[in-house]
Amino acid sequence: MNSNIQEDNKYFIIDLFAGAGGMSNGFEQTGCFKTIGAVELNQSALKTFINNHSTFAGLETFSDIKKVDFSKVDVFNSVPKKDLIVIGGPPCQGFSNANRQRNNLISGNNQLVKEYVRAIRQLKPAAFVMENVKTIKSDKHKFFVTNGRIKLADGEVDIFSTEEYLTKELGVEIENTSLTLIRSSNKSKMLENILHIIVEEQNEVSPIISGQNNSYLSQIRSLHRRLSKSNYIQAKNKIEARVFERMSEVINMTNSCELIAPVIRETALILDKLSSGARLFASDIKEVIETFMSINHFLLCIKELQGEDIKYKLNKPVITKGVLTVSAEVKSYNVLDYVLKSLEKEGYIVKDMVLNATDYGVPQKRNRFFLIGINTNAASNDINIKEPSKIASESFTVYDAFASLIKYMPGKDVKDNIILNISIEERIKTNSRLEKYYTEGYKNTIVKNHINTESKDMSIRRFESLDQGQNFHDLSDDLKSNYTDTSRTQNTVYLRLKHDEPSRTVVNVRKSMWIHPEYNRSISIREAARLQTFPDSFEFFGKKDEQYQQIGNAVPPLLARAVAEKILELLNKKPKYPIGEVLNQHLEVNV
């Protein structure tokens, strides 16, 4: 073993999709784990991770998991398999045919679950933990059968998504699925004819504006929305006129076939007129713009299917009740079914469960999916995986999280690097049941990241009108006036927290404008971190919104700690610092 990581009675963690490091922090709190590697694409989150896991000089970090060949990372391979643990929460989004105007047909995030499975396959750890949204168990979470032509990071062809492998090797159930590529009420015969030709002749036609020109895609959609609201269109200013000019240049440079050349010419002509200051009637240009958008979206969908190597067959365009639809037939299978059977094939006994964070000392209502796997070669006894035992006899509250911070007003600028020093005596007087935990056994008195947002006058008026437990929908109509569709606003927006209850699920609470229970202000980065049970010593880095986002995306460390203790139990070990000692004996300290 590499001498840098030699340590008795320790398991070594590789944290995939690590974020700020909430899960690995929870594991390390047991005293039995040390993090040796992390993969995280977001650079501010990775900076936070590194700065809070720097006790190990040989920490290996990577950004793009798709480029990591785990079998060739020396630090990982220097650890005995029996001492290696892989953890992580790969993003996974549900699939829906309801909205085909979104940027992506297939959620690329779902493919990252396969990358997690690949990491397990290559590393063969003693145990793994996968965390995710509880809805991952639903049928909305799908993968699609591929042709088996894409190469993985190790250079091997990805056969693991082919129909033959899925059915013969894993026994995964496959079903036929229809993907709606385009649904348009545009009555343009040009659109209908072009789609018919592309489908019938299977012509390979490139998108007019591709993803690399995303800003122009957004601009054309914005133009289309304005056509629906106004009788005429004109460039708002010189800047927008220049944008229209540049858009015309971009689409004129497209190397598309003659089939869609008329659409390109007509759209470019409209953009040229707008760039020169012309005022055009919406009724004269709407059909052209809609045709352009529909064709481009359809071609983007085809490009995505091909780029993801998905096996598909295009259906002929159909018009029903004035709506033109084109779909593709694909074969799909359930994400969780694939994960379970893939990891069982690799020699793991697996168990999935949904855990409520409040049962494990987190002052927050948060239900999350966990998949625990134990390598049959790593445990000496028969393996029977059960949920971690509940730790908290009663729920901890927002007050328990905020108590020692209540009298300290947050700063406004992350650059100020405000540091609070809250004495042990002061903390104990609050009677918070979590202070011993936040201070790591009353060893740390320093608090950083107590920063929030400078609220505007309208926000403060809203704060002032809401009582604990109320939210945006409890505001008077005059305080909702700048919201276009109030019915679509979630009930977590402008939520004033209640001191005597756990909070709702923590997201990016800056965007949601969560309000302090007692003061007319938004909650701070540190207060959000405490709701997630990050110890006060855990420091966040990046811009203000990036720090809030890191916290919202994280696995609560206390919840992770409970899962870590279950892993130790399954491997016939005991935690050095049991979670119960911190939560159930919070006032036993000599000051």
Summary of the structure (lengths in Angstrom):
residues: 591
radius of gyration: 27.2
end to end distance: 42.4
largest distance: 82.6
contacts: 1922
relative contact order: 0.13
helix: 41%
strand: 16%
